[in-house]
Amino acid sequence: MAGALIETLPAYNVNKFRESDQPFHPKEVGQVGYVLTFGGQRIYHTGDSDPTDEMRSLQNIDVMLTPVSGPYRNDRS
């Protein structure tokens, strides 16, 4: 996309663990979410992530895309 800025932000779990107390998506694996900036808008796709300090530090996000209700969600109703 011409004129677009693409940034990555770490995407990882802080409160979803395997039986061995290992996160499903540990930070060390290097998975990411994306911040896309184009046309004066900033769009953030979190990737498969819990709320993280890096996420909380973002500013001026116009649209946030957050995946929900996957197989590892906390609410099993």
C-alpha positions in Angstrom: 0.0 0.0 0.0 1.7 3.2 -1.2 2.3 5.7 1.6 1.3 3.4 4.4 3.3 2.9 7.5 3.3 -0.6 9.0 4.5 -1.2 12.6 4.6 -4.4 14.6 3.9 -4.8 18.3 4.4 -7.9 20.4 1.4 -10.2 20.7 1.5 -12.7 23.5 -0.4 -14.2 26.4 -0.1 -13.1 30.0 -3.0 -15.0 31.6 -3.7 -18.0 29.4 -1.5 -21.0 30.2 -1.0 -24.6 29.2 -1.1 -27.2 31.9 2.6 -26.8 32.4 2.1 -23.1 33.3 3.6 -22.1 30.0 1.7 -19.3 28.1 -0.1 -20.4 24.9 1.7 -17.6 23.1 4.9 -16.7 25.0 6.4 -13.3 24.3 9.7 -15.0 23.4 8.2 -16.7 20.3 8.0 -13.3 18.6 4.4 -13.2 17.4 3.1 -9.7 16.5 0.1 -7.5 16.0 0.1 -4.6 13.5 -0.5 -0.9 13.5 -1.3 0.3 10.0 -1.2 4.1 9.3 -2.6 5.4 6.1 -4.9 8.2 5.0 -4.6 9.9 8.4 -6.0 6.8 10.2 -4.3 4.4 12.5 -5.7 0.8 12.6 -4.4 -1.7 15.2 -4.9 -5.4 14.8 -3.8 -6.9 18.1 -3.0 -10.4 16.8 -3.7 -13.3 19.3 -2.7 -11.3 22.4 -3.9 -10.5 25.9 -3.7 -6.9 26.9 0.0 -6.1 27.3 2.0 -3.1 28.5 3.1 -2.5 24.8 -0.6 -2.4 23.8 -1.4 0.1 26.6 1.3 2.4 25.5 -0.2 3.0 22.1 -1.6 6.4 21.3 -3.9 7.8 18.6 -5.5 4.6 17.5 -8.6 5.2 15.4 -9.7 1.6 14.9 -8.8 -1.5 17.0 -9.4 -5.0 15.6 -9.4 -7.6 18.4 -10.1 -11.3 17.8 -12.5 -12.7 20.4 -14.3 -16.0 21.2 -11.5 -18.3 20.1 -11.2 -21.8 21.5 -9.1 -20.6 24.4 -11.4 -17.8 25.7 -12.1 -17.7 29.4 -15.9 -17.9 29.2 -16.9 -21.4 28.2 -20.7 -20.8 28.2 
